[in-house]
Amino acid sequence: MKTRTLMKKLRDKQFKVVRVSKTEFELDTGDVFPFPSDMEEELTVEEFQTILDNSKELVLQMLGGIEND
């Protein structure tokens, strides 16, 4: 998949966190993603949503850098 297409799909995608535990998180789609290792402390949904949103922006920036090279 071309970088530009991937960036557009990611930019348009919204990830809404509905549940977080020490072992996994769940999105409003029902998708559950385990953490590679248990978290030492449980985050709130809001805290993890911020992390996920910032991670998405970071990935978009990296993809933009690839496209500009």
C-alpha distance (Angstrom), angle and dihedral (degrees) to the residues before:
residue distance angle dihedral
M1 . . .
K2 3.77 . .
T3 3.77 117.7 .
R4 3.81 93.8 -120.8
T5 3.82 92.1 52.9
L6 3.79 91.5 47.3
M7 3.81 91.1 49.8
K8 3.81 92.2 50.9
K9 3.80 92.6 49.6
L10 3.81 92.0 48.0
R11 3.82 93.2 45.1
D12 3.82 90.7 52.1
K13 3.83 93.8 46.3
Q14 3.79 118.2 94.9
F15 3.80 119.0 -158.0
K16 3.82 113.6 -159.8
V17 3.79 115.9 -170.2
V18 3.81 114.0 -147.0
R19 3.81 101.7 169.2
V20 3.79 138.1 20.0
S21 3.79 129.1 -176.1
K22 3.80 133.4 166.9
T23 3.81 89.9 -91.8
E24 3.83 106.7 35.8
F25 3.79 149.1 -3.7
E26 3.79 131.9 -133.5
L27 3.80 131.3 -148.2
D28 3.79 127.6 -148.4
T29 3.81 87.8 -103.2
G30 3.81 89.2 67.1
D31 3.81 91.9 -109.6
V32 3.81 111.9 142.7
F33 3.81 121.2 -157.6
P34 3.81 121.1 -166.9
F35 3.80 119.7 -142.7
P36 3.83 114.4 -119.5
S37 3.80 87.8 -118.8
D38 3.78 132.6 6.7
M39 3.78 114.6 -82.9
E40 3.78 116.1 -117.8
E41 3.76 92.3 -134.6
E42 3.78 131.8 21.3
L43 3.80 116.5 -112.7
T44 3.78 125.4 -147.9
V45 3.80 119.1 -110.6
E46 3.81 88.7 -109.4
E47 3.81 93.2 51.7
F48 3.79 92.7 48.9
Q49 3.82 92.1 44.4
T50 3.81 88.3 57.5
I51 3.81 91.0 50.5
L52 3.81 91.5 48.8
D53 3.82 92.9 47.5
N54 3.81 91.6 48.9
S55 3.81 90.9 47.9
K56 3.80 90.5 53.0
E57 3.82 90.5 52.1
L58 3.81 91.0 48.6
V59 3.81 91.7 52.1
L60 3.82 90.1 49.1
Q61 3.81 90.2 51.7
M62 3.81 91.5 50.0
L63 3.81 91.6 48.6
G64 3.79 89.4 48.8
G65 3.79 89.1 53.5
I66 3.80 91.0 52.0
E67 3.79 90.9 50.3
N68 3.82 91.9 50.1
D69 3.83 93.3 51.9
